[in-house]
Each structure stands twice: as structure tokens, then as C-alpha cells.
């Protein structure tokens, strides 16, 4: 068997996980055996890549619906804001399983959302820390002015008590500083107010 990258091993882990209860088990077993046999021809590495891709397409763990929150989940999927706006994409969970999200169009994944499928496999969505511009003030008028001007730019904005967060942008930082506020750049989860920006696929 040709050496596999770490990502490929993650994919194979997901494949083995899903082989149980799969109607396609005979096909899966046959394909897995081809990977276990040494390939001596000149295109051996490409052959293995093709087989792995077929297996991933057959048995990628699909998440198709939003579940009601409960205490226990099977895995965690940590995603940045940009990816949490999408309803269809593939990703690798925190435990290394390859998953494909096939959610209703316009879905937005907030941290704490739980996704599931027909097998009742439950994955918790976690907001990844990312580079944010953070504005803090106790001055209600300055706070309102900052909200107004940032809102006019139609950007994703997280509003907390005496605190604003937006994806780091030095141009916006200069504008906010021009209002008489201080801006710091911090690595934090981003959960902006719901708006038109989250309807992406």
C-alpha cells in the first residue's frame, strides 16, 4: 500500500466508521482490499488516490438536518464564520472524520448547533477563533455611532454589552478610531447578528 497523507488517513478512518450498517459493504470491502494489495505498476499512487476518492464519495458521513440540542454528541466540527454560512460543503471533524453537510439552503450554523442524519450520528458545531477587530466602550453615544457607521457598511457585526466585534479589517479600524474609539485585534469566536449575509451555499 502506498504511503498515505494524514488527510487521507482521516478519510479512511471515516470510511471504516461508516462501513458498518452500509448496504454497500461488499463494494467497500472489495475496494479496501485493492488498497491493501501492493500496486506494482507505474501509476500505483494515482490508482490508490482514485480508489480513496471513490470510497469517500460512497461513504462520506453525511449530515442532513439540524437536531434538537441534547447533552451528548458523537463529534465536534469547529468552523470559522465564513464556512458556517454555507449549507453544503465537506469538512473534517475535530476527531478526524470526513463529513459532508447537505443542509437546507440558507442555513446558518451558530456555535452550539447540533447536526445529525438518518443514523442519528450527532455532531456539535463549534465556532473557531479567528482574527477579529474588537471595540469596547462604556460611552453609550459612541457605541451607538460605531454601530450606525459599521451597519452602513453592511458588514457582519457581533453586538455585545459595551463591545463590538467584526472580522479584522484595517480600513474599518481606522474609521472606528476616527470616531474616538480604540480597536484591538483579538482571536475570538465570531457570532454576528443574523442578517442577509448568511444566505450562502
C-alpha positions as CSV (number, residue, x, y, z in Angstrom):
1,X,0.0,0.0,0.0
2,X,1.4,3.4,-0.9
3,X,2.1,5.9,1.9
4,X,-0.9,8.0,2.7
5,X,-1.1,11.6,3.8
6,X,-2.6,12.4,7.2
7,X,-5.7,13.8,5.5
8,X,-6.2,10.6,3.5
9,X,-5.9,8.6,6.7
10,X,-8.6,10.8,8.3
11,X,-10.8,10.0,5.3
12,X,-10.1,6.2,5.6
13,X,-11.0,6.4,9.3
14,X,-14.4,7.8,8.3
15,X,-14.8,5.1,5.7
16,X,-14.2,2.3,8.2
17,X,-16.6,4.0,10.6
18,X,-19.3,4.0,8.0
19,X,-18.8,0.5,6.6
20,X,-20.9,-0.9,9.4
21,X,-24.6,-0.7,8.6
22,X,-23.8,0.2,5.0
23,X,-25.7,-1.5,2.1
24,X,-22.6,-1.1,0.0
25,X,-20.4,-3.1,2.3
26,X,-19.4,-5.7,-0.3
27,X,-18.2,-2.9,-2.6
28,X,-16.4,-1.2,0.2
29,X,-14.6,-4.3,1.3
30,X,-13.5,-5.0,-2.3
31,X,-12.2,-1.5,-2.7
32,X,-10.4,-1.6,0.6
33,X,-8.7,-4.9,-0.4
34,X,-7.3,-3.2,-3.5
35,X,-5.7,-0.6,-1.3
36,X,-4.2,-3.3,0.9
37,X,-2.6,-5.1,-2.1
38,X,0.8,-3.7,-3.3
39,X,0.4,-1.9,-6.6
40,X,3.5,-2.5,-8.7
41,X,2.5,-0.6,-11.9
42,X,3.8,2.9,-12.7
43,X,0.5,4.6,-11.8
44,X,0.2,2.9,-8.4
45,X,0.0,6.1,-6.4
46,X,-2.7,7.6,-8.7
47,X,-4.6,4.3,-8.6
48,X,-4.7,4.5,-4.8
49,X,-5.8,8.1,-4.9
50,X,-8.7,7.2,-7.3
51,X,-9.8,4.3,-5.1
52,X,-9.8,6.5,-2.0
53,X,-11.8,9.2,-3.8
54,X,-14.4,6.6,-4.8
55,X,-14.6,5.3,-1.2
56,X,-15.0,8.9,0.1
57,X,-17.8,9.6,-2.3
58,X,-19.6,6.4,-1.4
59,X,-19.3,6.6,2.4
60,X,-18.7,10.2,3.4
61,X,-20.6,10.7,6.6
62,X,-23.5,12.9,5.5
63,X,-25.1,15.4,7.9
64,X,-28.5,16.4,6.6
65,X,-30.5,18.0,9.3
66,X,-30.4,20.2,12.4
67,X,-31.2,18.3,15.6
68,X,-32.6,19.4,18.9
69,X,-29.8,20.2,21.4
70,X,-29.1,17.4,23.8
71,X,-26.4,16.6,26.3
72,X,-24.5,14.1,24.3
73,X,-22.9,14.3,20.8
74,X,-20.6,12.0,18.9
75,X,-18.2,14.5,17.5
76,X,-17.4,18.2,17.2
77,X,-16.9,20.3,14.0
78,X,-15.0,23.5,14.5
79,X,-15.6,26.1,11.7
80,X,-14.9,29.7,11.0
81,X,-17.7,32.2,10.3
82,X,-17.3,32.1,6.5
83,X,-17.8,28.3,6.4
84,X,-20.7,28.3,8.9
85,X,-22.7,30.5,6.4
86,X,-22.6,27.6,3.8
87,X,-25.2,24.9,3.7
88,X,-23.3,22.4,1.5
89,X,-19.6,21.5,1.9
90,X,-17.2,18.8,3.1
91,X,-15.0,19.1,6.2
92,X,-13.1,17.1,8.8
93,X,-14.3,16.9,12.3
94,X,-12.2,17.5,15.4
95,X,-11.8,13.7,15.7
96,X,-10.7,13.3,12.1
97,X,-13.9,12.1,10.4
98,X,-14.7,13.2,6.9
99,X,-18.2,14.7,6.8
100,X,-20.4,16.2,4.1
101,X,-23.0,18.8,5.1
102,X,-26.2,18.8,3.0
103,X,-28.5,21.2,4.8
104,X,-31.4,23.3,3.5
105,X,-30.3,26.3,1.6
106,X,-29.9,29.4,3.7
107,X,-28.9,27.5,6.8
108,X,-26.6,29.3,9.2
109,X,-24.7,27.3,11.8
110,X,-24.3,29.0,15.1
111,X,-22.0,27.6,17.7
112,X,-23.9,25.0,19.7
113,X,-26.0,23.8,16.7
114,X,-26.2,20.0,16.5
115,X,-26.3,18.3,13.1
116,X,-27.5,14.7,12.6
117,X,-28.5,12.2,9.9
118,X,-30.6,9.1,9.4
119,X,-28.1,7.1,11.6
120,X,-28.6,9.5,14.5
121,X,-24.9,10.4,14.4
122,X,-24.7,13.8,16.2
123,X,-22.1,16.5,15.5
124,X,-21.8,19.7,17.6
125,X,-20.9,22.9,15.7
126,X,-18.2,25.0,17.4
127,X,-17.2,28.5,16.3
128,X,-13.5,28.6,15.6
129,X,-11.4,31.5,17.0
130,X,-10.4,34.0,14.3
131,X,-8.9,37.4,13.9
132,X,-11.4,40.0,15.0
133,X,-11.4,43.7,15.5
134,X,-12.8,44.4,18.9
135,X,-14.2,47.7,20.1
136,X,-15.1,48.3,23.8
137,X,-16.6,51.4,25.4
138,X,-18.9,52.4,28.2
139,X,-19.9,55.5,26.3
140,X,-23.4,54.8,25.0
141,X,-23.4,57.5,22.4
142,X,-20.0,56.4,20.9
143,X,-21.2,52.8,21.0
144,X,-24.4,53.8,19.0
145,X,-22.4,55.8,16.5
146,X,-20.0,52.9,15.9
147,X,-23.0,50.5,15.4
148,X,-24.5,53.0,12.9
149,X,-21.4,53.6,10.8
150,X,-20.4,49.9,10.7
151,X,-24.0,48.9,9.9
152,X,-24.0,51.3,7.0
153,X,-21.1,49.2,5.6
154,X,-23.4,46.1,5.6
155,X,-20.7,44.0,7.4
156,X,-21.3,41.1,9.8
157,X,-21.3,42.6,13.3
158,X,-21.4,41.0,16.7
159,X,-23.0,43.2,19.3
160,X,-22.3,42.5,23.0
161,X,-22.8,44.7,26.1
162,X,-20.4,47.6,25.6
163,X,-18.5,45.6,22.9
164,X,-18.5,45.2,19.1
165,X,-16.7,42.6,17.1
166,X,-16.2,42.3,13.3
167,X,-13.8,40.4,11.1
168,X,-10.5,42.2,11.2
169,X,-10.3,45.0,8.6
170,X,-7.7,47.8,9.0
171,X,-9.8,50.2,6.9
172,X,-12.8,49.8,9.2
173,X,-10.5,50.0,12.2
174,X,-9.3,53.4,11.1
175,X,-12.9,54.6,10.6
176,X,-13.8,53.5,14.1
177,X,-10.7,55.1,15.6
178,X,-11.8,58.3,13.8
179,X,-14.9,58.2,15.9
180,X,-12.8,58.4,19.1
181,X,-12.8,54.7,19.9
182,X,-10.0,52.2,20.4
183,X,-9.7,49.0,18.4
184,X,-7.9,45.8,19.4
185,X,-7.2,42.8,17.3
186,X,-8.0,39.5,19.1
187,X,-8.5,35.8,18.3
188,X,-12.1,35.0,19.3
189,X,-15.1,33.1,18.1
190,X,-17.4,35.2,15.9
191,X,-21.2,35.1,16.2
192,X,-22.6,38.1,14.4
193,X,-26.2,39.3,14.3
194,X,-28.3,37.4,11.9
195,X,-28.7,39.1,8.5
196,X,-28.8,38.8,4.8
197,X,-25.1,37.9,4.7
198,X,-25.7,34.4,6.0
199,X,-27.7,33.0,3.0
200,X,-24.8,31.4,1.1
201,X,-24.1,27.9,-0.2
